[in-house]
Amino acid sequence: GFLRVQYTAIAKFAVPLAGLIAFSYQFRPDGATEDHAAEGVAILGNTMLGIVAALGFAFGAICSAIAGYVSMWVAAQSNIRVASAGRRTYGEALVICFRGGAFSAVLNLTLCITGVTILYTLLYVVFCRGAESPLTAGDIPMLLVGYGFGASFVALFMQLGGGIYTKAADVGADLVGKVEQSIPEDDPRNPATIADLVGDMVGDCVGSSADVFESVAAEIIGAMILGSTLANEAGMDATVGTKFLFFPLVVHAMDIIVSSVGIAFVGVTRDSADSNPMKQLQKGYRVALLLSIIGFYIITHWLLEDPTQPGSAWKFFLCGIVGMACAYIIVLSTQYYTDYDCHPVQSIAEASTSGHGVNIIVGISWGLKATFIPTITVAVAVLMAYHIGASSGIGNGRNAGLFGTAVATMGMLSNAVYILSMNNYGPIADNAGGIAEMSMQPEHVRDVTDRLDAAGNVTKAVTKGYSIGSASMACFLLFGAFMDEFSEFSGIAFETVDIATPEVLVGGLIGSMIIF
């Protein structure tokens, strides 16, 4: 019911917006002057470009919406099975819970990559067939931008709509149940419990799925544009250029495989019911990370070796490692600040013994403090990746540096499937607890689901840190691509405050962090 209302609202906005996108392309300068004709994508003419962008927008929105719907459906099917498994053993409940989340995570990214691939292939078949075709393979990524926009349009609604609903339902249920009637959480006598459980799924499953879908889609397309720009600038021949172009798609396809292996490692354990589920989930994450390092090495050496610049593939591999290290540090830092085994959570619990006010003050101050490590990590990663990329010697250095940052962002997102599985595990565990409570299960079942749920809060926080971190790196990328576009149209180089200079971006990041 929630998704029907939500998707109807999105459709009402998306249809006029698609028309508006097509219309806005009419005002686009084609870059043609008296001495040279329009080149690149501008050959197609503005009307055609507008139609392609609008169709890409619709396609991206539909793919993202399908991914959100399916992840919700799977979560709804899994949570009752987890509650049932909790009656038997803790290990079995953990595995079912995690694999329920993992299924929709794998599906989400598969849809994202398939969508980009299908769109690319279609546009290639339409515009690049035959000897006198207007476009080359390297021009196609410019036409894919609409897809990323469609995905982020849906993600906006999912994150805001789902997020506001889940908080309102959660707080509402608690106010009525715990505060006014003093009955336990998730009690069947409180009808708001149902809204609370639905809210967990739309806020965390659907919202985060759409969010990760959008960051991966935008990142693939941005990196494809940069890769083809870099190949043109360095004057590479067509085969090497195409390898640079398809690198992002291949990396994310590898992500699905290595994360699946990592997911398989979270097996039925002999752990007793009092062990922390995070240990198991971290084990799978390390396996996925290790495999993706190996996969990244193979893929960079296969696709990113420029014959004129020996050693460039090794430099780009190092950029990828920088991104993976950045992701790992963000995951560990988030876990430290949100896990009940660590000092921050325990000190908040201790502060709560002296009342509400102290709880709020201590809690918020830990939250503000938690921004320090991720911000510094992202800043260092952007600088390192940019300069390692620029030192590869391809082209004039600036685009190679931007592409280095793109490769680092891909390294960071090279375990996105696994992180998303950990995220989707959260709401399933939460709802399993609700079902156990509402169906009056014995105490030990509720203990199992509570333990899973406590880890679920950590994994949900981890995903948020992870997707924000990768988004801030991708934003650097997109800004670089936007400014290349801009200077190509206007014929004027971009020299005012230039956020695509890594030092400027890093100064801004650190400056805003100091406030916190």
N, C-alpha and C positions, 0 to 999 in steps of 0.2 A: 504493500500500500504506500509506504514512504517513497519508494523508488518511482512508483507510477506518478505520484504528484511531482517529484523532483524532475523526472525526465520530461514531463509535459511542460514544466516551466522552462527547462533548458531549450526545448524545441521551439517554444514561443519566441525566445530571444535569438536562437541560432539562425532561424530562417531569414529574418530581416537582416541580421548581421552578415550572413553570407552574401546577400544582395548588395549590402553596403560595401563589402570588400571588393566585389566585382566592379562596382561603380567607382570606388576610389582609385582604381588603377587607371581610369580615364585621365586623371590629372598627372600621371607619371611622366616626367620628361624622358624622351627616349635616348638622349645622349647623342643624337645625330647632329652634325654641323655641316657646313658647306664642303669641307675638305674630306670628311670621312662619313660613311653611312653608319646607321645604327649597327651595333655588333652585339654578340652574345644573345641573351634571352630577348633583348629588345626587338630582334628581327620579327618575332611572332606578332608584334603589334599589341597595343594596350588592351583591346577587348579580349583577345585570346588569353593574355596573361591573367586578366581579371577572372575569367571563367575558370582557368586552371586553379587559381588560388582559392576561389570559392568552393570548387569541388574538393580540393585537398582539405580545406577546412571542414567540410561536412564529413569527409571520410575519416579524418582524425578524430572528430567528435564522436562518430559512431563507434569506432574501434575502442576508444577510451570508455564509452558508456557500456559497451558489451563486457569489457574487462571488469568494470565495477560491478555489474549485475551478477556475473558468474562468481566473483569472489564472495559476494554476499550470499549467494545461493549455497555455495559449498560450506561457508561458515555456519549457515543455518542447519545444514545437514550434519555437520560434524559435532556441534556442541552437545547434542543429546547423546551421541555415541561416547563422547569423553566422559560425561556424567555417569554413563553406564559402566565404562571401563574403570572409573574411579572406585566402583564397588568391589572390583577384583584386586588390581594392584596399581601401585603408583607408577611403576615403569611403563605399563601398558597405556595408562591415561596420558602420560607425557608424549609417548610416540604418536598416538592417534591425534592428539591435539596439534603437535608440530606438523605432522604430515597433512592434516586438514588445511593448515595455513600454507604449507609448501605447495600444495596442488594449485591453489589459486595464484600463488606467486609465479610459478613456472608459466602458467597459462597467461598471466598478465603480460610478462615480458615477451613471451612468444608472439602474442597478438601485436604488441608494439613493433617488434622487428619485422614480422610478416607484413604488417601494414605498410611500413616504409618500403620494404622490398617490392611489394605488389605495385605500389604507386610509382616507384622508380621504373619498374619493368614496363608498366603501361605507358608512361610518358616516353620512355625510350623507344618503344614500338611505334608510338604515334609520330614522334618528332625526329627520330634519328635513323629511320630506315632509308636505304637507297643512297646513291652517291651524292645527289644534290640536296641531301637533307639539310634543313636550316641550322640544326644544332649539333654540337658534339656531345659525347657522353659526359664531359666535364661541366656542361651547362645545366644539366638536368637538376642537380641539387638546389639551384636557385629557385626552381619551380616547386620544390617540396615544402617550402616554408609554411604554406597554408596548413599542412598536416600538423606541424608542431603547434600552430596557433589553435587549431581545433582541439587538440589534446589538452592544451593549457586552459582553454575556455571551459571545458567540462570539469577539469580539475578544480578550477576556481569555485564552481557551484558545489562540487562534491565536498571540498574542504570546508567551505563556509557553511553551506546548508547542513551538511552532516555534523560539522563541528559544533555549530550553535545548538542544533537539536540535541546532540548527545549531552552537552553540558546542562542545558535546560532540563532535560528529562532526569538526569542523574541528581542534580541539586533538588529538583522538585520532589522526586521520590524520597530523598533523604529527609527533606524538611517535614514532609507529611509523616513519614514512617518513624524515623529515629527521634526527631525533635518533638513533634506534637503528640504522636501516639505511643512513643517509646516501644516500638516493636522492632525486631532485628531487620537487618538489610535483606532485600529480596524475599520478604515474607509474602506468602500467597494472599494474605488479607489486604495487601496494598496494591490496588490496580495499577499504580504508576510504575510498578516493577517492570511490567511489560514494555512500557515506553523506554525505561532505562536499558533493558536488554537490547531492544531494537537500536537504541542510540549508540550502544557500544559498537554494533556492527556497522552502522552507516558512518559513524565518525571515524572509526579506526580501520576497518577493512576497506570499505569503499573509498573513503577519503584518501588514505595513504596509498592504495593501489593506483588511484587516478593521479596522485602526486608523483609517484615514482615513474609511472607510465609517461607523464608529461616531461619529467626531467630527462629520462632516457631518450625520448623522441626528439626533444629540442637539441640534446647533446649530439645525437647521431647526425642530425641534419646540419647543425653548425659545424661539426668536424668534417662532414663531407664537403661543405662549401669551402672551408679553409684548405682542405686537402687538395681540391681541384685548383683553387687560387694559387697554392704553393707550387703545384705541378706546372701550371701555365707560366708562372713567374720564373721558375728555374729552367724552363724550356725542356722538360723531360719528354721522352717519346711516349706514344699513346699507352703502351702496355704498362710502363712504370707508373704513369699518371693514374691509370685505372686502379692499380693496386693501392695507391694512396687513397683513392676515392672510396674503395670498399672496405678499407681497414676498420672503420667504426662498426659496420655491420658484422664483420667476422668476429671482432672482440666480444660483442654482446651475445653472439651465438655461442661463443665459447663459455660465456658466463652461465648460460643455461645448463651446459654439460657439467662444468666443475661444481656449480652449486648443487646440482642433483646428486653428485657423489657425496658432497658434504652433508646433504640432507639424509642420505642413506646411512651415514655414520652415526646419526642420532638414533641409536637402536634401542631395543628393549634391554635395560641395564639391570644389574643386580643391586643397584643402589637402594638403600632403605628409604623409607618415606620421609626421613628428616634431612635428606641431602638437598642442596640447592640446585634446582633445574638449570640455572645459568651455566653450571659446570658442563653439563651435557651439550647445551647449545653452543657454548664457546668452543668445545672440542670440534664440533662440525664446522664452525666458522673457520677455525685454524686450518682444517683439512682443505676447505674450499679456497682459502687464501693461498695456501702453498701450491695447490694445483693451478691456480690462476697465474701465479708467478711463472710457472713452467710454461703454461699455455701462452702467456704474453711474450715470453722470450721467443718461442717458436714463431708466433704470428708476426712480431715486429721484424724478425730476420727474413721472413718469407715475403712480407708486403712492403716494408718501409726501407729497404736497402736501395739507396740511390747510387747507381754504378759510378757516377762522376764524383761522388763524395763517399769514399769507403769509410765505414765506421758510423754512418749516420743512423743505421738501424740500432746499433748499441746505445747511442745517445737517446733515441726515442724510447728504448727499453728502460733506460734509467728514469726517464720522465714518468713512465708507467709505474715503476717501483715507488717513486715519490708519492704518486697518487694513492697507491695501496697503503703505504705507511701512514699517510694522512688519514685515510679511512679508519685504519686499525686504531690509531691514537684517539680519534674522535669516539669510536665505539668503546674503548677502554675508559676514557674519561667520563663519558655519559654513564657507563656502568658504575664507576666509582661513586658518582654523585647520587645515583638513584637506587643502588642495591642495598637491601636491608642488612647485608653483612658488613657494610663499610661505615666509616665514621660519620659522614654527613647525615645520613638517615637516622642513625642512632642518636646523634646530638639533637636532631629535631624532636625525636620521641622524648628525649630527656627534658627538653625545654617545655614540652606540652604538659608536663606534670604540674607546671605552675600557671596553667590557664591558656585561653585562646590567644590572647594578644601576643604572648611570648612565642607561641607556636608560629603565628603569622610572620613575626619579625625575623625569627631565626630561619624559617623556611624560605622566605623571599630572599634573605641575604645570601643563603647558600645558592639559590637559583641564579642570583646576579653574579656570584663568584664563579659559577660553573661556565660562564661564557669565556673565561680567560684562555683555557687550554685550546679549545677548538679554534678560536679566532687566530691565536698565534700560529697554530698548526697550519691553518689554511693560508695565512700570510706567507709563512716560510715556503709552503708547497708551491704557491703561485710564483714566487720569485725564483725558486730553484728550477722549477719546470721550464719557465720562460727562458732562463739563461742557458740551461742545458740544451733546450731546443734550438736556441739561436746559435749555439756553438757548433751545430751539426753542419753549418756551412752551405745549406741549401738556400738558393735565392739571396735576398738582401739581408737575411737574418731576422727581420721583424716578423714576417709571416711564419718563418720556421719557429720563432719563439712562441707565437700564438698557437701554432700547431702542437708545440711541445706541451703547452698548457692543456690543449684539447686531449692529448694522449694521457696526461696526468689525470684529467677528469674521467677518462675511460678506465684508467687503472683503478680510480676510486670507485667507479660504478661497476667494476668487473665482478663484484659479488652481490650485485643488487638483488638477484633472485633470493639468495640466502637471507639477506637482511630483511627483505619483504616477507619471507616465510616466518622469521622470528616476530615480525610485527603482527602478521595475521594470526599468529598463535595467541596473542594477547586477548583479543575480544572473544575468541573461542573459549579460552580458559575462564574468562570472566562469566560468560553465559552458562558454561557448564556448572559453575558454582551457583548461579541463580537457579538453574534447573534442579540441582541437588537440594537446595534450600526449599524450593517451592514444592518438591515432591516428598518432603519430609524424610530425606535419607538419614541413616545413622551418622553419628558424629565423625567417624573415621573417613567417610566419603567427603564430607565437607572439609576435613583437614587436607586431604589430597588436593581438592580443587583450589583451596585457599593458597596452598604452596605454589601451585601452577600459576595462579592469578598474580601472586606477588612478583614472580619472575616476569609475567606478562607486562606489568607496568614498566619494568626495566626495558624490555625489548621494544615497547612502544616509544619510550623516550629515545632509545638508541636510534630508531628509524628516523625520528624527527631530526636529531642532530646530524645524522648521516645525509638525509636528503637536503637539509639546509646547507651543509658544508659543500656538497657537490653542486648545489644550485649556485652558491656564491662563486665557485670556480667556473661554472658554465656561463654565469652572467658576464664574467670577464671576456669569455669567448665570443658570446653573442654580441657584446659591445664592439669587439674588434671587427666582427663580420659586418655589423651595421655601418661602422665608419668607412669600411672599404667600399660598401655599396654607395654610401653617400658621396665619397670623393670621386667615385666612378661617374656618377650622374652629373655632379656639379663641375667636375674638372678642377676643383680646388682641393689642395691637400688640407687635412684636418690638423690644425696646430693649437687651437685653444685648449683649455683644460682637458687633457686627453686621458680618459679613464683606462684606455687600453695600454697605457704605459704601466707596467706592473707596480713600479714604486708608488705611483699616484694612488692606485687602488689599495695597496697595502697600507699606505698612510691613512686613507679614509677608514679602513677596517679597524686599524689599531686605535685611531682617534675615537671612533664610536664605542670601542670596547672599554676605553679608559673610564668613560662615564659610568658604565655598569660597575 
